Amino acid sequence: EGEKQVMIFGMDESDHSFYALEWTLDRLFAPYAPNYPFKLIIVHAKPFPSHVIGLAGPGAGAAEVIPHIEADLKKTAARVVERAKEICRSKSVTHVSVEIIEGDARNVLCEAVEKHHASMLVVGSHGYGAIKRAVLGSVSDYCAHHAHCSVMIVKKPKHKH
């Protein structure tokens, strides 16, 4: 059997991300079990504490705050990864690698694509409007333009109440 193509899945703690993971597993993995078309690598970008403090604004005593933020980011990363693994198990997709990489998600995901020679990058869409995207810098927009592979952006449908 030849080398499988690699799919990188960019994971964060948002519901959009978990929805996108389930959507991807249901459509691109489960129907092909056990001969999955891709080797799945889930990548969670853990922000630098300094970046988080930057958002908190000046005047926060950085030195005292950093260890707390660091611990918090570690907890979040562990929780995200655990839940992602659980979702994979629930869909019986077992051969999944998980990486937690510190840095800006945009760079982390594009670098992961390079490192693993991935042929597909999947990210969830937060469905932000244009202004919020411009301000926050949309990860999916950035990756769509900069990743050296196909990029799939999974959108969560708006629920009609």
N, C-alpha and C positions, 0 to 999 in steps of 0.2 A: 504493500500500500504506500502510495506517494506521500510526501509531506502535505499535511493539511494547510489550507490557507488560514491565516490568523485573523480573528476579529477582536478588536479592542473595544471594550464597552466602558465608556466614561461614566462613572457613578458618583453621584453626590447624595446628600441626605434628603433631597426633595421627593415628594410624592411622584413628581413627573419622572424622576429617575427610576423609581421602583416600577412604575407603570411601564416605562420603556423597556425595562429588563424583562418583565413578564411578556410583553408584546413580542419581543425578539425571540425569547425562548419558545413561545407558543407557535410562532410562524417559521422560524429558521432552524430550530433544533428539534423540538418534540416530534414533528412529523417524520424526521429522518433517523430517529433512534434505531440502533445504537451507532449508526454510521453518520455522525454529524458532519456537515459540510465544512465546518470551521472548528478551529481550536479557539476556545473562548478565554480571553484574558480580561478580567475586570480590573479597571484601574480607578482608584480613588485618590484625588489630589487633595492633600492636606495643606491648608493655607499656612504660610509662615505666621507665627504669632505677631510679628512686627506689623504685618499687613493688617491684621485684625485690629491692632491698637490704632493704626493709622485711621481706621474707620471710626474708632471711638473718639477721636479728636485729641487735641493737645491737652496738656494738664494732667492726663492720667500718668501716674508715676510708673513709667515703663518697667523699671527693674522689678518692682514688687508684683506687677500685674502679669508679666510674661510667664512665670511658672504656672500660674492658674490657667491662663489661656492655653498654654501648651498642653496641660493635663486635660483640659476640656476638649481640645481638638483631637487628642489621642482617643478620648472616650467616644467622641462622635465617629471617628474613623473606624474604631473597632465595632461600633454598633452598626454602621452602614455595611461594613464587610460581612458581619455575621448575618444580617438580614438578607443580604444579597446571596450568600451561600445557602441560606435556608430556602429562598425562592428557587434557586437552582436545584436543590435536593427535592423540593416539592414537585418539580417538573421532571425529576429523574435525570437531570443533566449533571453528570458527576465530574467529568474531566475539565475542571475549571481552575485556572490559576487566578490568584488575586494579588494585586500589588498596591501598596499604599506609598505614594511618592509625595514628598513635600514640595510645594511650589504652586505657582499659578496654574489653574486647571488647563488653560489654553496651551501653555508651553508643555506642561506635563503630558497631555494627551498627544500632541503632535510629536513629541520626542519618543513616546511609547510606540507610536506607529513606526517611526524610523527604526528604533531598536529591534522591534520584533518583525520588521518587514511585513507589517499587517496589510491586508488587502481591503479591509473594511473597518471603519470607525463608527460606532453607534453612540449617540447621545440623546438624552431626553430634551425636549424643548420646554422652557418655562413659560412660553407663551407671553412673554413681555411685549408691551407696545414698543414702538420705535424709540421713544424718548428714553424709557428705562433701559432699553438695550444699548442705546448710545452711551448712557451714563455708566452702566455697570459693565459694559463690554460683554456682549453675548459670547459665551463659550462656543455655542453651536455655529454662529456666524463666523467666528474666527477660524474654527477648525475646518469649516466647509471651504474656506479660501486657502488655508495654509497646510493642511494635512496632505501628505503625499499618497493619498489613497481615496477610495470612494468614502463618502460620509453620509450616513443615514441619520436623519433627525426625526425622532419619533414624537409625534404630538399627541397629547392626551385630549380626547374629544371633550368639548364643553358639554356638560350634562344638561339636558333639558329637564327642568323640574316639573 
